[in-house]
Amino acid sequence: MNDAAAGFAETVSARCEPVVLRGLCRHWPVVEASARGWAALSAYLVRFDTGQAGQAFIGAPAIEGRYDYGDGPEGFNFERASMSLTQSLGRIGAAAADPSLASVYMGSLPADDFAPGFAAENPLEILPPLARPRLWLGNASRVACHYDSFDNLACVVSGRRRFTLYPPDAIGDLYVGPIDHTLAGQPISLAAGAAPDDPRYPRFAANAADHAIVFELEPGDALYLPKLWWHQVEALDPANLLVNYWWDAFAAGPDAPYVTMMLAMIAISERPAAERQAWRAFFDHYVFRPEGHPLAHMPPERHGLLGPLVDGNYGRIRAIAMKMLRGG
């Protein structure tokens, strides 16, 4: 990790709070191209296009770019289509000029696959090398309120973006949809996209709606979103491009917290309430540690598996857990 990335991790990521970084990527050639219009931006991106096809959302004009659940065959209010980067740029430009055409939204395209060379021309030194850019392009839209299980840096390239944020502990007030029937992989808040004071979602109106944090970003601006922060993203102009990066700022190894939560769901969630409370006490003591290290009353050399993970305990604990999962 270079000095810039280490500094960002220490001064920004470690706070686990959203931070707006005005003008962070204003110097990028792609941002400069976007300032000359969608045609110039498209010409810049087409140079990198490999022709690989990705999935796009296609929305009828009636939904006004609000991709959501609906009454269609798959339970959504939009259709899905496969197209290349060049094709999507053309269709987005056409729909921007003619609102009677269907809108297009194409997100999470790994730049290294769809536009190799993009990252080299538009570098971001404050992130670790493993954090790679992804392209999000489309017409005016509203992406339903959701969370990411990784840290996220979102860089606005073309068009303005409005982010409406809720902290992780608002989850109970957001009326979250199913985790296995989603628009694009992550569960969404049903309440955040509903009409104000919708009677189906009283806790949202009472607890969450007035505590939303709203940021509006211009091309060249960026927003750091810590993992698990809920965010609704609106692309405000007829044609838009955003570049984002996902990474885990504090990973100690290959295992992700979300996997742990999923295993805990099957191991704990339907046990009797009193037993769940008992396990909560143990999780707090060993994992969340609100009162400090569980062996703070003993000298560090006696901490064993509860010593620092970097001292080899990560591998030791993982080996024990894997043996248990195999029934050993």
Phi, psi and omega per residue, in radians:
M1 nan 2.241 -3.140
N2 -1.334 3.041 -3.073
D3 -1.104 -0.661 -3.130
A4 -1.136 -0.746 3.127
A5 -1.170 -0.711 3.116
A6 -1.109 -0.692 3.122
G7 -1.160 -0.686 3.106
F8 -1.131 -0.750 3.129
A9 -1.074 -0.692 -3.077
E10 -1.325 -0.723 -3.006
T11 -1.655 -0.373 -3.089
V12 -2.036 -1.078 -3.032
S13 -1.059 -0.682 -3.053
A14 -1.108 -0.366 3.138
R15 -1.335 -0.357 -3.136
C16 0.955 0.686 3.083
E17 -2.306 2.586 3.110
P18 -1.108 2.510 3.129
V19 -2.436 2.234 3.038
V20 -1.531 2.306 -3.128
L21 -2.055 1.598 -3.073
R22 -1.181 2.287 3.053
G23 1.253 0.241 -3.052
L24 -1.011 -0.744 -3.070
C25 -1.992 0.436 -3.129
R26 -1.082 -0.459 -3.081
H27 -1.425 -0.143 -3.101
W28 -1.091 2.440 3.039
P29 -1.026 -0.594 -3.134
V30 -1.189 -0.586 3.080
V31 -1.221 -0.702 3.091
E32 -1.101 -0.671 3.102
A33 -1.158 -0.685 -3.113
S34 -1.131 -0.507 3.128
A35 -1.137 -0.315 3.136
R36 -1.631 0.011 3.071
G37 2.012 2.929 -3.079
W38 -1.105 -0.626 3.141
A39 -1.106 -0.733 3.132
A40 -1.186 -0.703 3.109
L41 -1.120 -0.765 3.136
S42 -1.067 -0.762 3.127
A43 -1.076 -0.647 3.107
Y44 -1.125 -0.780 -3.064
L45 -1.313 -0.609 -3.098
V46 -1.042 -0.490 3.114
R47 -1.003 -0.500 -3.067
F48 -1.656 -0.216 -2.948
D49 -1.073 2.226 3.096
T50 -1.582 -0.148 -3.069
G51 1.494 -0.030 3.131
Q52 -1.111 2.448 -3.115
A53 -1.612 2.461 3.066
G54 -2.257 3.010 -3.102
Q55 -1.558 2.330 3.089
A56 -2.119 2.606 2.983
F57 -1.592 2.360 3.098
I58 -2.076 2.078 -3.069
G59 -2.040 2.312 3.063
A60 -1.069 2.634 3.140
P61 -0.924 -0.522 -3.072
A62 -1.093 -0.484 -3.107
I63 -1.451 -0.164 3.076
E64 0.941 0.686 3.091
G65 1.286 0.219 -3.139
R66 -1.694 1.437 -3.105
Y67 -1.251 2.205 -2.983
D68 -2.791 -3.062 2.979
Y69 -1.161 2.763 -3.118
G70 -2.927 -2.838 -3.050
D71 -1.778 0.195 -3.124
G72 -1.189 3.090 -3.103
P73 -0.976 -0.565 -3.134
E74 -1.755 0.077 -3.133
G75 1.464 0.373 3.121
F76 -2.176 2.830 -3.125
N77 -1.687 0.329 -3.137
F78 -2.473 2.932 3.052
E79 -1.910 2.891 3.117
R80 -2.039 2.502 3.128
A81 -2.508 2.706 3.126
S82 -1.797 2.300 3.136
M83 -2.769 2.813 3.118
S84 -1.462 2.976 3.088
L85 -1.032 -0.790 -3.138
T86 -1.086 -0.748 3.131
Q87 -1.107 -0.735 -3.127
S88 -1.161 -0.691 3.113
L89 -1.063 -0.727 3.127
G90 -1.133 -0.769 -3.112
R91 -1.216 -0.626 3.094
I92 -1.129 -0.768 3.112
G93 -1.083 -0.707 3.137
A94 -1.155 -0.741 3.137
A95 -1.207 -0.552 3.085
A96 -1.123 -0.608 -3.128
A97 -1.443 -0.389 -3.075
D98 -2.371 1.667 -3.086
P99 -1.080 -0.196 3.114
S100 -1.347 -0.202 3.117
L101 -1.482 2.736 3.092
A102 -1.120 2.481 3.082
S103 -1.392 2.760 -3.122
V104 -2.222 2.400 3.058
Y105 -2.389 2.130 -3.110
M106 -2.273 1.987 -3.014
G107 -2.182 2.883 3.031
S108 1.018 0.701 3.097
L109 -1.488 2.005 3.099
P110 -1.076 2.068 -3.085
A111 -1.065 -0.584 -3.124
D112 -1.119 -0.439 3.128
D113 -1.646 -0.761 -3.046
F114 -1.582 -0.446 -3.088
A115 -2.551 1.069 -3.132
P116 -1.031 2.368 -3.054
G117 1.808 -0.347 3.137
F118 -1.071 -0.810 -3.082
A119 -1.100 -0.668 -3.121
A120 -1.151 -0.618 -3.131
E121 -1.430 -0.336 -3.093
N122 -2.276 1.224 -3.018
P123 -1.378 2.774 3.068
L124 -2.437 1.744 -2.957
E125 -1.402 -0.172 -3.095
I126 -1.405 -0.085 3.136
L127 -1.935 2.700 3.093
P128 -1.136 2.704 -3.087
P129 -1.009 -0.504 -3.122
L130 -1.264 -0.247 3.081
A131 -1.416 1.938 -3.029
R132 -1.948 2.586 -3.058
P133 -1.305 2.572 3.026
R134 -2.228 2.538 -3.083
L135 -1.790 2.401 3.095
W136 -2.279 1.967 -3.064
L137 -2.359 2.605 -3.138
G138 3.003 -3.088 3.056
N139 -1.445 -3.066 3.088
A140 -0.961 2.327 -3.031
S141 -2.745 2.910 2.980
R142 -2.303 2.004 3.091
V143 -1.517 2.216 -3.054
A144 -0.990 2.623 -3.092
C145 -1.109 2.163 -3.086
H146 -2.605 -3.131 3.076
Y147 -2.226 2.878 2.995
D148 -2.060 2.555 3.107
S149 -1.580 0.119 3.036
F150 -2.164 2.810 2.979
D151 -1.149 2.603 -2.994
N152 -2.396 2.257 2.961
L153 -2.045 2.027 -3.090
A154 -1.865 2.124 -3.085
C155 -1.954 2.096 -3.125
V156 -1.436 2.191 -3.111
V157 -1.851 -0.841 -3.089
S158 -2.431 2.324 -3.106
G159 1.430 2.679 3.108
R160 -1.459 2.646 3.109
R161 -2.257 2.426 3.044
R162 -2.000 2.179 3.111
F163 -1.907 2.204 3.038
T164 -1.960 2.068 -2.953
L165 -1.995 2.592 3.006
Y166 -2.354 2.468 -3.104
P167 -1.235 2.836 -3.115
P168 -0.967 -0.612 -3.073
D169 -1.329 0.039 3.045
A170 -1.470 -0.013 -2.998
I171 -0.927 -0.691 -3.113
G172 -1.217 -0.342 -3.118
D173 -1.702 -0.059 -3.044
L174 -1.687 -0.135 3.121
Y175 0.928 1.242 -3.031
V176 -1.372 2.436 3.118
G177 -1.328 -3.063 -3.087
P178 -1.117 2.680 -3.138
I179 -1.554 -0.163 -3.108
D180 -2.055 0.152 3.028
H181 -2.424 1.537 -2.980
T182 -2.166 2.916 3.124
L183 -1.249 -0.761 -3.034
A184 -2.593 0.465 3.044
G185 2.080 -0.601 -3.096
Q186 -1.923 2.521 3.044
P187 -1.042 2.633 -3.132
I188 -2.128 2.773 3.035
S189 -1.408 2.175 3.078
L190 -1.358 -0.508 -3.071
A191 -1.353 -0.658 -3.031
A192 -1.120 -0.483 -3.131
G193 -1.697 0.017 -3.109
A194 -1.514 3.018 3.097
A195 -1.146 2.582 3.104
P196 -0.969 2.439 3.113
D197 1.073 0.504 3.048
D198 -1.021 2.147 -3.055
P199 -1.111 -0.269 3.119
R200 -1.285 -0.281 -2.999
Y201 -2.261 1.084 -3.055
P202 -1.102 -0.592 -3.121
R203 -1.197 -0.547 3.100
F204 -1.130 -0.849 -3.130
A205 -1.096 -0.641 -3.065
A206 -1.391 -0.600 -2.953
N207 -2.053 -0.554 -2.952
A208 -1.891 -0.670 -2.956
A209 -0.988 -0.747 -3.079
D210 -1.407 -0.075 -3.117
H211 -1.905 0.210 3.097
A212 -1.151 2.526 3.050
I213 -1.864 2.200 -3.062
V214 -2.065 2.237 3.057
F215 -2.162 2.409 3.026
E216 -2.042 2.219 -3.037
L217 -2.020 2.522 3.079
E218 -1.767 2.855 3.051
P219 -0.940 2.318 -3.081
G220 1.733 -0.308 3.107
D221 -1.494 2.822 3.107
A222 -2.454 2.738 3.095
L223 -2.277 2.202 2.999
Y224 -1.578 2.171 3.116
L225 -2.040 1.992 3.066
P226 -1.149 2.718 3.109
K227 -0.987 2.537 3.057
L228 1.335 0.024 2.994
W229 -1.374 2.247 3.130
W230 -1.307 2.423 -3.130
H231 -2.600 2.285 2.963
Q232 -1.786 2.310 -3.040
V233 -2.084 2.174 3.108
E234 -2.008 2.176 2.983
A235 -1.571 2.026 -2.886
L236 -1.601 -0.264 -3.076
D237 -1.887 2.892 -3.053
P238 -1.071 -0.483 3.094
A239 -2.436 2.370 -2.959
N240 -2.533 2.640 3.028
L241 -2.464 2.317 3.051
L242 -2.251 2.528 3.051
V243 -2.061 2.246 3.126
N244 -2.237 2.890 3.121
Y245 -2.331 2.341 3.020
W246 -2.011 2.413 3.059
W247 -2.867 2.882 3.080
D248 -1.820 1.897 -3.027
A249 -1.175 -0.335 -3.029
F250 -2.319 0.549 3.137
A251 -1.182 2.338 3.050
A252 -1.701 -0.182 -3.113
G253 -3.080 -2.875 -3.025
P254 -1.358 -0.201 -3.038
D255 -1.486 2.317 -3.070
A256 -1.761 2.523 3.110
P257 -0.997 -0.585 -3.100
Y258 -1.099 -0.642 3.108
V259 -1.101 -0.723 3.108
T260 -1.048 -0.745 3.131
M261 -1.097 -0.723 3.141
M262 -1.101 -0.750 3.101
L263 -1.119 -0.676 3.120
A264 -1.126 -0.579 3.120
M265 -1.053 -0.773 -3.106
I266 -1.386 -0.399 -3.092
A267 -1.563 -0.440 -2.936
I268 -2.228 -0.604 -2.836
S269 -1.061 -0.469 -3.108
E270 -1.901 0.277 3.025
R271 -1.335 2.874 3.133
P272 -0.982 2.622 -3.063
A273 -0.975 -0.722 -3.109
A274 -1.134 -0.652 3.108
E275 -1.225 -0.655 3.086
R276 -1.053 -0.682 3.104
Q277 -1.112 -0.661 3.109
A278 -1.118 -0.796 3.109
W279 -1.133 -0.590 3.082
R280 -1.039 -0.711 3.118
A281 -1.080 -0.694 -3.135
F282 -1.238 -0.714 3.084
F283 -1.061 -0.773 3.118
D284 -1.043 -0.767 -3.056
H285 -1.172 -0.838 -3.018
Y286 -1.614 -0.492 -3.013
V287 -1.875 -0.985 -3.044
F288 -1.477 -0.487 2.940
R289 0.925 0.928 3.132
P290 -1.129 -0.385 3.137
E291 -1.843 0.274 3.096
G292 1.763 -2.983 -3.084
H293 -1.106 2.375 -3.085
P294 -1.132 -0.321 3.099
L295 -2.043 0.572 3.126
A296 -1.100 -0.356 -3.132
H297 -1.431 -0.015 3.139
M298 -2.143 2.713 3.126
P299 -1.136 2.593 -3.081
P300 -0.939 -0.609 -3.099
E301 -1.208 -0.153 3.118
R302 -1.804 0.140 -3.033
H303 -1.386 -0.306 3.085
G304 0.934 -2.246 -3.116
L305 -1.091 -0.344 3.140
L306 -1.552 0.148 3.028
G307 -1.314 -3.121 -3.100
P308 -0.985 2.396 3.138
L309 -1.062 -0.594 -3.087
V310 -1.205 -0.216 3.136
D311 -1.527 0.322 3.122
G312 1.760 -0.120 -3.098
N313 -1.274 -0.425 3.067
Y314 -1.004 -0.914 -3.120
G315 -1.124 -0.656 -3.128
R316 -1.154 -0.815 -3.138
I317 -1.138 -0.713 -3.125
R318 -1.096 -0.712 3.136
A319 -1.110 -0.695 3.118
I320 -1.138 -0.777 -3.119
A321 -1.123 -0.736 -3.134
M322 -1.144 -0.650 3.097
K323 -1.122 -0.704 3.101
M324 -1.123 -0.729 -3.135
L325 -1.145 -0.512 3.100
R326 -1.427 -0.061 3.133
G327 1.497 0.278 -3.115
G328 -1.468 nan nan
